[in-house]
């Protein structure tokens, strides 16, 4: 099934944080500011959790600091890379730990 141009998946920028979001979003998933206040948009849309990953990594109690990058890549069904973003960078000192959570929610297209 092919999508009609200008329908499902259309995006815009959040006026608060400038993150690219779905045009149908009533609440920005990044900064969580409300974008519309109407009877249909009074709360965040409920999606279905299609993927959820939680994990953590830690630096041993001794040694030189580590640097890290968190990179998210989206590919289509044939493996072609559609988008790649660095979503965070940082450093860990001895004994420090970081946790990462990734969720993918899917929604029924409105309209």
C-alpha positions in Angstrom: 0.0 0.0 0.0 1.4 3.4 -0.9 0.7 6.5 1.1 -1.0 9.5 -0.5 1.2 12.6 -0.7 0.4 15.1 2.0 -1.3 12.6 4.3 0.1 10.2 6.8 3.6 11.0 7.9 3.5 14.7 7.2 5.8 16.7 9.5 6.3 20.1 11.0 8.6 21.8 13.5 7.6 22.2 17.1 7.4 25.9 17.7 8.9 25.5 21.2 11.9 23.2 20.6 12.1 23.1 16.8 12.2 19.3 16.7 10.6 17.7 13.6 7.4 16.1 14.7 4.3 14.6 13.1 1.8 17.3 12.0 -1.0 15.3 13.7 0.7 15.6 17.1 -1.2 17.6 19.8 1.7 17.3 22.2 5.4 17.5 21.2 7.1 14.1 22.1 10.4 15.9 22.7 9.6 19.0 24.9 6.1 17.8 25.8 4.5 21.2 25.2 0.9 21.3 24.0 0.5 22.4 20.4 -3.3 22.4 20.0 -6.0 22.8 22.5 -9.2 21.4 21.1 -11.5 18.6 22.1 -9.6 16.1 20.1 -6.2 17.2 21.2 -6.7 17.6 25.0 -4.1 14.9 25.7 -1.3 13.0 24.1 -2.4 10.5 21.5 -2.3 6.9 22.6 -0.2 4.8 20.4 0.8 1.2 20.4 4.3 0.4 21.6 6.0 -1.3 18.6 9.5 -1.4 20.1 10.9 -0.7 23.5 14.6 -1.2 24.5 16.2 -0.3 27.8 19.8 -0.7 28.5 22.7 0.7 30.5 26.5 0.8 30.3 29.1 1.6 32.9 32.7 2.5 33.2 35.0 0.2 35.3 36.0 1.6 38.7 39.4 2.6 37.4 40.9 3.8 34.1 40.8 6.7 31.7 37.4 8.4 30.9 35.4 7.0 28.0 33.5 9.1 25.5 30.2 7.9 24.0 27.7 8.7 21.2 24.1 7.5 20.9 23.2 7.1 17.3 19.8 6.1 15.9 19.4 4.8 12.4 16.1 4.1 10.5 16.1 1.7 7.6 13.3 0.7 5.2 12.3 -2.9 4.5 15.2 -3.4 2.0 17.8 -2.1 4.4 18.2 1.3 2.8 19.2 3.9 5.4 16.4 6.6 5.5 17.7 8.6 8.5 20.6 8.6 10.9 20.9 11.0 13.9 23.3 11.4 16.8 20.9 11.9 19.7 23.4 12.3 22.5 27.1 12.4 23.4 28.9 12.4 26.6 31.7 11.0 28.8 31.9 8.5 31.6 34.4 8.6 34.4 35.5 5.7 36.5 32.5 4.1 38.2 29.9 6.1 36.3 26.9 4.6 34.5 24.3 5.8 31.9 21.0 4.3 30.9 19.4 4.5 27.5 15.8 4.0 26.6 14.4 3.8 23.0 10.7 3.5 22.2 8.9 3.4 18.9 5.2 4.1 19.1 2.8 3.7 16.1 -0.5 5.5 15.6 -3.4 5.2 13.3 -3.1 8.0 10.8 -5.7 10.7 11.2 -7.6 12.2 8.3 
